[in-house]
């Protein structure tokens, strides 16, 4: 959820929720300011959810696309964490 909010803050997506809060629609946004870097995991999640017509809906029932995108996102984060954990620290930073 935090990543979706981050993508919305960066104007990469727009989030709309129906009045009954049963359906959420993500729509591809204009892209936001240049120079705002996304992590590889954020970029991959955005690409998976915005593939096709640039809209993605979820909430009423199980959504295999959302589940798959989330699982890939978690794997990408875990991989990034392992890479950062194996890098030598900068002088003066533990």
KACOR-V582042 format. One line per field, one symbol per residue. ss: DSSP state (H for helix, E for strand, - for the rest). phi: phi as a letter, one per 20 degrees, with the letter a starting at -180 (. if undefined). burial: + if it has 9 or more other ideal C-beta (glycine too) atoms within 8 Angstrom, else -. A space follows every 50 residues. Layout:
ss: ???
phi: ???
burial: ???
This chain:
ss: -HHHHHHHH---EEEEE------EEEEE-----------HHHHHHHHHH- ----EEEE-----HHHHHHHHHHHHHHHHHHHHHHH--------
phi: .gffffffffmecddccffeldcdcdcgefomffneedfffffffgfffe fnencbdbpfbgcffffffffffffffffffffffeefffgndf
burial: --++++++-++++-+--+----+++++++--------+--++++++-+++ ----++--------++++++-++--++--+--------------
